[in-house]
Amino acid sequence: MLVIMKEKLRHMVDIKKYINKLKALYKKSDRFLHLLVGMPSYDKYLEHMIKNHPDKIPKSQREFFKEALENKYGPGSSKC
């Protein structure tokens, strides 16, 4: 019985490692896709704010992307 429990526990640890690897891959691909289409990464923005401006409140994700879209497609930008 103890051997079976140890094996199940080992299997659960393997699953957690696999899930953590998938999460890391998703995070990296998310940043890559934003760069691919010319959108900044909100995660990078938060890291920057925490590191360089800890006294300031960061923008919400919605505010961040709204501003990014306005900067990219707003007045003064070339449009098709």
C-alpha positions in Angstrom: 0.0 0.0 0.0 2.8 2.4 0.9 4.5 1.7 -2.4 1.4 2.6 -4.3 1.0 5.9 -2.4 4.6 6.8 -3.1 4.1 6.1 -6.8 1.0 8.3 -6.9 2.8 11.1 -5.1 5.7 10.9 -7.5 3.2 11.0 -10.4 1.5 14.1 -8.9 4.9 15.9 -8.6 5.7 15.1 -12.3 2.3 16.5 -13.3 3.0 19.7 -11.3 6.4 20.1 -13.0 4.8 19.6 -16.4 2.1 22.2 -15.6 4.7 24.7 -14.4 6.7 24.2 -17.7 3.5 24.8 -19.7 2.8 28.0 -17.8 6.3 29.3 -18.4 6.0 28.4 -22.1 2.7 30.2 -22.4 4.1 33.3 -20.7 7.1 33.4 -23.1 4.8 32.8 -26.1 2.5 35.6 -24.9 5.3 38.1 -24.8 6.6 36.9 -28.2 3.2 37.2 -29.8 2.7 40.8 -28.5 6.1 41.7 -29.9 5.2 40.0 -33.2 2.2 42.3 -33.7 3.9 45.3 -32.2 2.1 45.4 -28.9 4.0 45.9 -25.6 3.9 43.3 -22.9 1.8 44.1 -19.8 4.0 41.7 -17.7 7.1 43.5 -18.8 5.5 46.8 -17.9 4.6 45.5 -14.4 8.1 44.2 -13.9 9.5 47.6 -14.9 7.1 49.5 -12.6 7.9 47.3 -9.6 11.6 47.6 -10.2 11.9 51.3 -11.2 8.8 53.0 -9.8 7.7 51.1 -6.7 6.0 54.2 -5.3 3.7 54.6 -8.3 0.5 52.7 -8.9 0.7 50.8 -12.3 -2.0 51.1 -14.9 -4.6 48.4 -15.1 -4.2 45.9 -17.9 -7.1 47.6 -19.7 -5.6 51.1 -19.4 -2.2 49.8 -20.5 -3.5 48.2 -23.7 -5.9 51.1 -24.4 -3.0 53.5 -24.3 -0.8 51.2 -26.4 -3.5 51.0 -29.1 -4.0 54.8 -29.0 -0.2 55.3 -29.4 -0.1 52.8 -32.3 -3.3 53.8 -34.2 -4.3 57.1 -32.7 -4.1 60.6 -34.3 -0.9 61.2 -36.2 -0.3 57.6 -37.1 -0.4 56.4 -40.7 -3.5 54.4 -41.6 -4.3 52.3 -44.6 
